[in-house]
Amino acid sequence: MKQAVLLAALAPLASLPVVQAGATESWISTIWNDFKEAVDCGSCQVLLGGLKLVADFGEGFMEDVLTGVCDISGAEDRDVCAGVIASEVPALHYAIKNMHVGSHTAKTLCSALVGLCDFPDVRPFDLAFPSPKPANSRPPPSGKPPIKVVHFSDTHVDLSYETGSNYDCSKPICCRVYTDEDAPGTTDKPCGPFGNTKCDPPHQLQESMMTAIAELNPAFSIYTGDVVAHDVWLVTKEEVLQDLNATYGAMESHLGLVYAALGNHDAAPLNLFPSHNVPSKYNPQWAYDALTADWMALTGIESVQNANEYGSYSAIHPDSKLRIISYNSIFYYKYNFFSYTEPMEYDPNGQLTWLIEELQAAENAGQRVWLISHIPSGDVDHFRDHSHYFDQIIQRYEATIAGLFFGHTHTDEFQISYSDYKNRNWDTATAMGYVAPSMTPTSGSPSFRVYDIDPVTFGVLDFTQYIANISDASFQTKPTWIPYYTAKKDYGSKLSTIPDDTAELTPAFWHNVTVAMEKDSAVFGEFWARRTRGYNVPACTGDCAKNEICALRGADAQYSCVQRTPGFSFSKRDGVDGEVEEVAPLLSKRFQPECNHAGMAPLLAKIAHRANLAKMNGE
């Protein structure tokens, strides 16, 4: 932003009221009006400037002001407003107080969270690689019988789920008894014993899924994070630990060997994972300690690199040449307020440097690597800077990396990396990222995935997606887990050359699938319906389909065709105040991850939306 434009944008701050001790109501009115006026990048900077002045009077004052603004807006029930803001305001206060209005950090916040600034250009960052990229390429399939590996994600089990309670409440999470009217036998909208599409799942659904997985006898499983339920205004350290123990305990008793990744919900408050440059009082070391204990118990592997540091792990799968690296992607998450520490760090905690070291060690040892994490690197939720840096690492070690595995979006997707994003073609496709849907039924029937894996190269030969159809009459009695589709059969059949049983699903294969989507809208339509297991499938044709195909080819997020759209972007579960219909035109030009309704950042977005409606209505 040019200086003259920035000065013009900040001019309204001169008229802000002088803060007196206890002048909470005056500042509530001021910030509410700033939300009303936030319509472009300049006015977003003004809003940040006002919040920065509020932050100067301390965390408690900021909490009171934002809670008051939330109450005025009616964005959520008062207890939800108060709980969410109280839990996350220390991080927001730290970021805003130290932020420079108009900086790269401030513009990143206004683009990533509210779509009011253009995405800043990716900042150059030189990654140091220990050796030049070798000439070798991906190894050919061994031809040996495949092993089975299960991938599941985003379980979000609600240990307070109560069968027969109201599934259509006013809170962010239902199927709990908040009032007498929500109680079993009173509500006319009772949830069943195995879950509801408007609620996080009960423990017995997880038991059912893990029993079904165990019956398939996989060689091992991978879990890409998010154990804790969406009661974000209530969640405490004690609840997180109870949830982690319940879910990881179920894995240990049913599944045996599981490699896991940290989710953005797996701490309290959610989303907030600071680097070592942030004061240690904010560090959720207790969550890292708990995850490390669970990780070690599940794997039984004593030699683990980087354990207990910041939620990242590297281990050699027993009796194999497979190195599995689980890294903490929440450092690069747009809702992690600690990531907006001024200036934004290029490599929080040196994790990218550590990844390079681990990948180099694998290359030197002739090993293949799986990278597992929660947030897909090409996703709209991932900072573009760090997506680009991560993709540079992928390009350097493409021959060593057999696959990348993610969760978070609750939807069935994939992402492709390319050596040349200006020429995205089958022969420039270099790496494949698989995004597994969730067990949580808020975006479709509960689901898990079974990969057929080459036991020598550890490449993905095929996968079958399993679901328990929540629409079936028998679901609430006993969910039945059945194959939903198979990648090689249902996508490979759309190609001119169908790969044989021993062929790997290479990045080139998946690029050709996206070409088939471009040529035949029916192929894209099938993918689009599978994305949510046929549930609540929104219309997506024309430019929407074009952008979604581009996103599949966008493992480097700056090339994913996501365009900022003026307006505050957030997603909200169906059935509350008609918000989905009201907000849809304001969403960035790509459908949002399902988990984006949780936490303070989406709450602030909803406040802004309500402020915009109030302004339009002359209120």
Helices and strands as residue ranges (DSSP letters): H 3-10, G 11-15, H 24-37, H 41-55, H 59-73, H 78-98, H 104-112, E 147-152, G 180-182, H 203-215, E 220-223, H 237-254, E 258-260, G 280-282, H 285-299, E 313-316, E 322-326, G 329-332, G 337-340, G 348-350, H 351-365, E 368-372, H 384-396, E 401-406, E 413-418, E 429-435, G 441-443, E 447-453, E 460-468, E 481-486, H 487-490, G 492-494, H 507-519, H 521-531, H 543-552, G 557-559, H 579-583, G 584-586, G 594-597, H 600-616
